[in-house]
Amino acid sequence: YCPVYAPFFSSLGAAFAVIFCSFGAAYGTAKSGLGLAALGVLRPDMVVRSVIPVVMAGIVGIYGLVVAVMISGSLNAQMELYNGFVHLGAGLAVGLGGLAAGFAIGIAGDAGLRATAQQPRVFTGVVLVLIFAEVLGLYGLIVGLILNSKSDTNNTLCK
């Protein structure tokens, strides 16, 4: 079945991937940046190594970009509705996973950096928590890539 509105769902999937991952990355960067600023006031010597949460939050945005580029690469004017829904699911998987990861990185990064300013020995534990927060976005990326690989790029029914 190849309705004229099928590409709309693919476009929506690509847009959701970028939008939600960008929201997560922006929140994670801003929230972790606040913790970094607070740490910099108390311990300016630790600022460079404490940029890790900000970098990790930025990586979440790249996950959405990767899936959006892959979805838009298989976007056609005439395509099966199945492909549109698969692309929508892929975009939502990576986008919402990235949003959750960004929130987790931001909150854990802010609290962790403030704690590191007071007791530098907690830094290793903070990095471990941030890794577990980042992997939420990675799970969304993996699911999005698997879903995108299930779409039929030949559009055999629409010829």
Salt bridges, closest charged atoms under 4 A:
ASP45 OD2 - ARG43 NH2 3.46
ASP110 OD2 - LYS31 NZ 3.50
ASP110 OD1 - ARG114 NE 2.74
